[in-house]
Amino acid sequence: MTGFAHGLTTDLEAVIAGLAVYRSSGGTGDAVNRIKKIKRQLYGCAGFELFRKMILLP
C-alpha cells in the first residue's frame, strides 16, 4: 500500500489530470457486449462470413 501511495505522489500531475477529465467507455462497452452476444448466438453453427455480416449490420 505504501508503494502505491508513493507512486501516486511521484506522478501527481497525471493523477490530477485523470481525475479532472471525464471520459466514458459506455459506447465501447455496448459495442463489445453486442459482439459477444452475436458470437454466442453463432457459436458452432456459422462461419466467419456470416459472423462478419452480422457484426457489420447495425
C-alpha positions as CSV (number, residue, x, y, z in Angstrom):
1,M,0.0,0.0,0.0
2,T,2.9,2.3,0.8
3,G,4.3,1.7,-2.7
4,F,1.0,2.6,-4.3
5,A,0.8,5.8,-2.4
6,H,4.4,6.7,-3.3
7,G,3.6,6.1,-6.9
8,L,0.7,8.4,-6.8
9,T,2.7,11.2,-5.2
10,T,5.5,10.6,-7.7
11,D,3.2,11.2,-10.7
12,L,0.8,13.7,-9.1
13,E,0.2,15.6,-12.3
14,A,-1.1,12.5,-14.1
15,V,-3.4,11.7,-11.2
16,I,-4.9,15.2,-11.2
17,A,-5.3,15.2,-15.0
18,G,-7.0,11.8,-14.8
19,L,-9.5,13.0,-12.2
20,A,-10.2,16.3,-13.9
21,V,-11.1,14.9,-17.3
22,Y,-14.4,12.9,-17.6
23,R,-14.3,10.0,-20.1
24,S,-16.9,7.4,-20.5
25,S,-16.3,4.0,-22.1
26,G,-20.1,3.3,-22.3
27,G,-20.2,3.3,-26.1
28,T,-17.3,0.9,-26.4
29,G,-18.7,-1.4,-23.8
30,D,-22.0,-1.5,-25.6
31,A,-20.3,-2.5,-28.9
32,V,-18.3,-5.2,-27.2
33,N,-21.4,-6.7,-25.5
34,R,-23.2,-6.7,-28.8
35,I,-20.3,-8.6,-30.5
36,K,-20.2,-11.1,-27.6
37,K,-23.9,-11.7,-27.9
38,I,-23.6,-12.4,-31.7
39,K,-20.7,-14.7,-31.0
40,R,-22.8,-16.7,-28.5
41,Q,-25.7,-17.0,-30.9
42,L,-23.5,-18.2,-33.8
43,Y,-21.2,-20.5,-31.8
44,G,-20.6,-23.7,-33.7
45,C,-23.1,-23.3,-36.4
46,A,-21.9,-20.5,-38.6
47,G,-18.7,-19.5,-40.5
48,F,-16.7,-16.3,-40.3
49,E,-18.5,-14.7,-43.3
50,L,-21.9,-14.8,-41.5
51,F,-20.3,-13.5,-38.3
52,R,-18.7,-10.7,-40.3
53,K,-22.0,-9.7,-41.9
54,M,-23.8,-9.7,-38.5
55,I,-21.1,-7.5,-37.0
56,L,-21.3,-5.0,-39.8
57,L,-25.1,-4.8,-39.7
58,P,-26.4,-2.2,-37.2
